[in-house]
Amino acid sequence: MYEYAIVWDWLTFAVRWLHVITGIAWIGSSFYFVALDLGLRKRPDLPDGAYGEEWQVHGGGFYHIQKYLVAPANMPEHLIWFKWESYVTWLSGFGMLCMVYYAGADLYLIDPAVLDVSKTTAIAISLASIGFGWIFYDLICKSPLGRDNTRLMVLLYVILVGMAWGYTQLFTGRAAFVHLGAFTATIMSANVFFIIIPNQKIVVADLIAGRTPDAKYGRIAKQRSTHNNYLTLPVLFLMLSNHYPLAFGTEFNWIIASLVFLMGVTIRHYFNTRHANAGNPTWTWLATALLFIVIMWLSTVPRVLTGEPERLTEAQRHFITAQAFPKVRDTVLGRCSMCHAREPGWDGIVVAPKGVMLESDAEIVAHAREIYLQAGRSHAMPPANVTAISDEERRLLVSWYETAVKGGNAE
């Protein structure tokens, strides 16, 4: 059993590493080609069918790049296809979803306080929602609504906000964010697999057969590529969020996720505008910073929006500093130490997560800040609240830490 857990952990690491490698390759090529496309210049003596060109310098050499809006007159002998980066990124990401959230559904996917369902039902909901996302999005793009890019993007945002809220009503906060990322990434990769690459293959086939390719295939592919460009940064945020409980483990996590998509738009708008030499919209950085400040505020707003007292009374402060630590210790030992121990007692966990031990007073004090963030200010720990820590116990952890910080000690 011990050996199996170690092998499984390393396999998970390997798949995660593959996901990062291919994700870098996909995102890098996507950003490059968007910047290239926006920076193209036109000149009178371009070859027939050429839309624009750009000169670039990199690695000690110069590159002369020309783009054909439909296709060149003759099929080139050597043609590079950019597709495997997208496919392997999605496949490795789905592998991570299976290995972490499906195999560990009781711990990471299902929160009985949110929706008490079996593993099979939760996994079925997960798969159905991801598949639904692509089908619904594709139908909208192919409908009359898809002819107006601005209206289409607004509608897509509304759908993403709805899914952000919906996932938080189905899964743990951590799983909700990862699923929203998977939902979005599936749309992006499916755009490549079902639309962009097939359209390019039609154009290539027409060239080989001596036919004039239809320009509509390029326009459709460009629309989907633009969507991918604006969705990339929010997906990265959502995938990284599982390391930051204040993002996913708080009451207003779905609003946080919704604002993240707006930050993705403002950041990409700046770079896209700059690459197109259409201006220098520095206001986008202020907008992004303000959105991020709002997100930070939302992660700790329960005091403001739920009526929780802002300040402790002197009697409360005295009680916490003088008497609360024994109760804090009992809470941590009863709710956290079955995993955060030298010999974890939770099935499937053979090493304390992140090497954090919470078995002694000194260890609890040393990790007071992590306890405060993970189990007090957010509900990230315990995962899916498997040890049934109560709201009262969470408030105790918050009050103990904040009062201890003000008083200059943790006991």
C-alpha positions in Angstrom: 0.0 0.0 0.0 2.8 2.4 0.9 4.7 1.7 -2.3 1.5 2.1 -4.4 0.9 5.5 -2.8 4.4 6.7 -3.6 4.2 5.5 -7.3 0.8 7.1 -7.7 2.1 10.4 -6.3 5.0 10.4 -8.7 2.7 9.5 -11.6 0.6 12.5 -10.7 3.6 14.7 -10.6 4.7 13.4 -14.0 1.3 14.1 -15.6 1.3 17.6 -14.0 4.7 18.3 -15.4 3.6 17.2 -18.8 0.6 19.5 -18.5 2.8 22.5 -17.6 5.3 21.7 -20.5 2.6 21.4 -23.2 0.6 24.3 -21.8 3.7 26.6 -22.1 4.1 25.4 -25.7 0.5 26.0 -26.6 0.1 29.3 -24.9 3.4 30.5 -26.2 2.6 29.7 -29.8 -0.9 31.2 -29.4 0.4 34.5 -28.0 3.1 34.7 -30.6 0.8 34.2 -33.6 -1.8 36.7 -32.2 0.9 39.3 -31.8 2.3 38.4 -35.3 -1.1 38.7 -36.9 -1.9 42.1 -35.3 1.5 43.5 -36.3 1.4 42.6 -40.0 2.2 45.5 -42.4 0.8 45.9 -45.9 2.8 47.2 -48.8 2.0 47.6 -52.5 4.4 44.9 -53.9 3.3 42.0 -51.7 2.8 38.7 -53.6 -0.7 38.0 -54.9 -2.9 36.8 -52.1 -0.6 38.0 -49.4 -2.4 40.0 -46.7 0.7 41.5 -44.9 4.2 40.9 -43.7 6.5 41.5 -40.8 10.2 41.5 -40.2 11.5 40.1 -36.9 14.8 39.6 -35.3 15.6 36.9 -32.8 18.5 34.7 -31.8 21.0 36.5 -34.0 19.0 36.2 -37.2 16.3 38.0 -39.2 12.9 36.5 -40.1 10.7 37.7 -43.0 7.1 36.5 -42.5 4.2 36.9 -44.8 0.6 35.9 -44.2 -1.9 34.8 -46.8 -5.4 35.5 -45.7 -6.9 32.6 -47.6 -4.0 30.6 -49.0 -0.9 30.9 -51.3 -1.3 30.1 -55.0 0.8 27.0 -54.6 1.0 24.5 -51.8 4.4 24.7 -50.0 6.4 21.6 -49.7 6.9 21.9 -46.0 4.0 23.0 -43.7 4.1 23.1 -39.9 0.9 22.4 -38.1 0.4 23.9 -34.6 -2.1 21.5 -33.0 -0.4 18.9 -30.8 0.5 21.4 -28.1 -3.3 22.0 -27.6 -4.3 18.4 -27.8 -1.7 17.1 -25.3 -2.3 20.0 -22.9 -6.0 19.1 -22.8 -5.3 15.3 -22.5 -2.8 15.8 -19.7 -5.1 18.2 -17.9 -7.9 15.7 -18.1 -5.5 13.1 -16.8 -4.9 15.4 -13.8 -8.6 15.8 -13.3 -9.0 12.0 -13.2 -6.0 11.3 -11.0 -6.7 14.0 -8.4 -10.4 14.9 -8.4 -12.0 11.6 -9.6 -9.7 9.2 -7.8 -9.8 11.4 -4.7 -13.5 12.4 -5.1 -14.3 12.1 -1.4 -11.5 14.4 -0.5 -11.3 16.9 -3.3 -14.5 16.8 -5.4 -17.5 16.2 -3.1 -18.5 18.4 -0.3 -21.6 16.9 1.4 -22.5 20.4 2.8 -22.8 21.6 -0.8 -24.2 18.6 -2.6 -24.2 15.1 -1.0 -23.9 12.7 -3.9 -22.0 9.5 -4.6 -18.6 9.5 -6.4 -20.2 8.1 -9.6 -22.8 10.9 -9.6 -20.3 13.6 -9.0 -18.0 12.4 -11.7 -20.9 12.1 -14.1 -21.9 15.7 -13.4 -18.4 16.8 -13.9 -18.1 15.1 -17.3 -21.5 16.2 -18.5 -20.9 19.8 -17.6 -17.5 19.9 -19.5 -19.1 18.3 -22.6 -22.1 20.6 -22.3 -19.8 23.7 -22.3 -18.3 22.9 -25.7 -21.6 21.9 -27.4 -23.5 25.0 -26.2 -20.7 27.3 -27.0 -20.3 25.8 -30.5 -24.0 26.1 -31.3 -24.0 29.8 -30.2 -21.0 30.5 -32.5 -22.7 28.9 -35.4 -26.0 30.7 -34.8 -26.9 34.2 -36.0 -25.5 35.5 -32.7 -22.1 34.4 -33.8 -22.0 37.0 -36.6 -21.5 39.8 -34.1 -18.2 39.2 -32.2 -18.8 41.7 -29.5 -22.3 40.4 -28.7 -20.9 36.8 -28.8 -18.1 37.6 -26.3 -20.6 39.2 -23.9 -22.8 36.2 -24.1 -19.9 33.9 -23.6 -19.0 35.9 -20.4 -22.5 35.5 -19.1 -22.3 31.8 -19.6 -19.0 31.6 -17.8 -20.4 33.6 -14.8 -23.3 31.2 -14.7 -21.0 28.2 -14.7 -18.8 29.8 -12.0 -21.9 30.1 -9.7 -23.2 26.7 -10.8 -19.9 24.8 -10.0 -19.8 26.3 -6.5 -23.3 24.8 -5.9 -22.0 21.3 -7.0 -18.4 20.8 -5.8 -15.8 21.9 -3.3 -14.5 25.4 -3.8 -11.2 24.0 -5.1 -12.9 21.6 -7.5 -15.3 24.4 -8.6 -12.4 26.6 -9.8 -10.6 23.7 -11.4 -13.7 22.6 -13.2 -14.4 26.2 -14.4 -10.8 26.1 -15.8 -11.4 22.7 -17.4 -14.8 23.9 -18.8 -13.0 26.9 -20.5 -9.9 25.0 -21.6 -12.1 22.4 -23.2 -13.8 25.1 -25.3 -10.3 26.3 -26.3 -8.9 23.0 -27.2 -12.1 21.9 -29.0 -11.9 25.1 -31.0 -8.5 23.8 -32.3 -9.6 20.2 -32.8 -13.0 20.7 -34.3 -12.8 24.1 -36.0 -9.4 25.6 -36.6 -7.4 22.6 -37.8 -10.3 21.1 -39.9 -10.8 24.4 -41.6 -7.2 24.7 -42.4 -7.2 21.1 -43.8 -10.1 22.1 -46.1 -8.1 24.9 -47.4 -5.0 22.7 -48.0 -7.2 20.1 -49.7 -8.6 22.7 -52.0 -5.1 23.9 -52.9 -3.9 20.4 -53.7 -7.0 19.8 -55.9 -6.4 23.1 -57.7 -9.6 24.7 -56.3 -9.8 28.3 -54.9 -10.3 28.0 -51.1 -13.3 29.7 -49.6 -12.3 32.7 -47.4 -15.0 31.9 -44.8 -12.9 29.0 -43.3 -10.2 31.5 -42.4 -12.7 34.0 -40.9 -14.2 31.3 -38.7 -10.9 30.0 -37.5 -9.8 33.6 -36.7 -12.9 34.1 -34.6 -12.3 31.0 -32.5 -8.6 31.8 -32.2 -9.5 35.3 -30.8 -11.7 33.7 -28.2 -8.9 31.4 -27.2 -6.6 34.4 -26.9 -8.9 36.2 -24.3 -9.7 33.0 -22.4 -6.1 31.9 -21.8 -5.1 34.0 -18.8 -8.2 33.3 -16.8 -7.7 29.6 -17.3 -4.1 29.9 -16.0 -5.4 31.7 -12.9 -8.0 29.1 -12.2 -5.5 26.3 -12.6 -3.1 28.0 -10.2 -5.8 28.9 -7.7 -5.8 25.5 -6.0 -2.6 26.7 -4.2 -4.4 29.8 -2.9 -7.4 29.1 -0.7 -8.4 32.7 -0.3 -9.4 32.5 -4.0 -11.5 29.4 -4.0 -12.3 28.7 -0.3 -14.3 31.8 0.5 -18.0 32.6 0.4 -17.8 34.8 -2.8 -15.5 32.5 -4.8 -17.8 32.5 -7.8 -17.7 36.3 -8.0 -14.0 36.2 -7.7 -13.8 33.8 -10.7 -16.1 36.0 -12.7 -13.9 39.0 -12.1 -10.8 37.0 -13.1 -12.3 36.7 -16.6 -12.6 40.5 -16.8 -8.9 40.8 -15.8 -8.0 38.4 -18.6 -9.8 40.7 -21.1 -8.1 43.9 -19.8 -4.6 42.4 -19.9 -5.0 40.9 -23.3 -6.6 44.1 -24.6 -3.5 46.1 -23.7 -1.1 43.7 -25.4 -3.4 43.2 -28.5 -3.7 47.0 -28.9 0.0 47.5 -28.6 0.8 44.7 -31.0 -1.6 46.2 -33.5 0.0 49.7 -33.1 -3.4 51.0 -32.3 -2.5 52.9 -29.2 -1.2 52.5 -25.6 -4.2 51.8 -23.4 -2.4 52.0 -20.0 -5.9 52.4 -18.4 -6.2 48.6 -18.7 -3.5 48.2 -16.0 -5.4 50.4 -13.6 -8.6 48.5 -14.3 -6.8 45.2 -13.8 -5.3 46.4 -10.5 -8.7 47.7 -9.3 -10.3 44.4 -10.2 -7.6 42.5 -8.3 -8.1 44.7 -5.2 -11.8 44.0 -5.3 -11.0 40.3 -5.5 -8.7 40.6 -2.5 -11.5 42.3 -0.6 -14.1 39.7 -1.6 -11.9 37.0 -0.1 -12.3 38.5 3.4 -15.6 40.4 3.3 -17.7 38.2 5.6 -17.2 40.8 8.4 -18.7 43.5 6.2 -21.5 41.6 4.4 -22.5 39.1 7.0 -22.6 41.3 10.1 -19.7 39.7 11.9 -18.3 42.2 14.5 -15.4 44.1 13.1 -13.7 44.5 16.5 -13.3 42.2 19.5 -14.3 43.5 22.9 -11.6 43.7 25.6 -13.3 40.7 27.4 -13.1 38.6 24.2 -9.5 39.6 23.6 -8.5 38.6 27.1 -10.3 35.3 26.8 -8.5 34.5 23.6 -5.0 35.4 24.6 -5.3 33.8 28.0 -7.5 30.7 27.4 -8.1 30.1 23.7 -4.9 28.2 22.8 -5.9 24.9 24.5 -9.1 24.9 22.5 -7.3 25.9 19.3 -4.9 23.0 20.0 -7.9 20.6 20.5 -9.4 21.8 17.2 -6.2 21.4 15.2 -5.5 18.0 16.7 -9.1 16.8 16.1 -9.6 18.3 12.6 -6.2 18.5 11.0 -3.7 16.1 12.5 -5.0 12.9 11.0 -3.3 14.0 7.8 -0.7 16.5 9.1 1.2 13.9 11.1 4.4 11.9 10.9 2.2 8.8 10.3 -1.0 10.1 8.7 -4.1 8.2 9.6 -6.2 9.1 6.5 -6.4 6.4 3.9 -4.3 7.1 0.8 -2.2 9.8 2.5 1.2 8.4 3.5 3.1 11.7 3.9 1.8 14.9 5.5 0.7 17.3 2.8 3.5 19.8 2.0 5.4 18.3 4.9 3.4 20.3 7.5 3.2 18.6 10.9 0.5 19.7 13.4 1.1 17.3 16.3 2.7 19.6 19.0 2.1 23.0 20.4 5.3 24.3 18.8 4.2 23.0 15.3 0.8 24.5 15.6 2.2 27.9 16.6 4.8 27.7 13.8 2.1 27.2 11.2 -0.4 29.6 12.8 -0.6 31.7 9.7 -1.3 28.7 7.4 -4.0 27.5 9.7 -5.5 30.9 9.8 -5.6 31.2 6.0 -6.5 27.6 5.1 -9.0 26.7 7.8 -10.0 30.1 9.3 -10.3 32.8 6.7 -11.1 30.3 3.9 -12.7 26.9 4.0 -10.0 25.2 2.0 -9.1 22.9 4.8 -10.0 20.3 5.7 -10.7 19.3 2.0 -14.4 18.9 1.5 -14.6 19.5 5.3 -14.1 15.7 5.8 -13.5 16.2 9.5 -16.6 18.3 10.0 -14.9 21.4 11.4 -17.7 23.8 12.6 -18.1 27.5 11.8 -17.6 28.2 15.5 -14.2 26.4 15.4 -13.2 28.4 12.3 -14.1 31.6 14.0 -12.0 30.5 17.0 -9.0 30.0 14.7 -9.5 33.4 13.2 -9.9 35.2 16.5 -6.9 33.4 18.0 -4.6 34.3 15.2 -5.7 37.9 14.7 -5.6 38.6 18.4 -2.2 36.9 18.8 -0.8 39.0 16.0 -2.0 42.2 17.7 -0.6 41.0 21.0 2.7 40.0 19.5 2.5 36.2 20.4 0.7 33.1 19.3 -0.2 31.6 22.7 
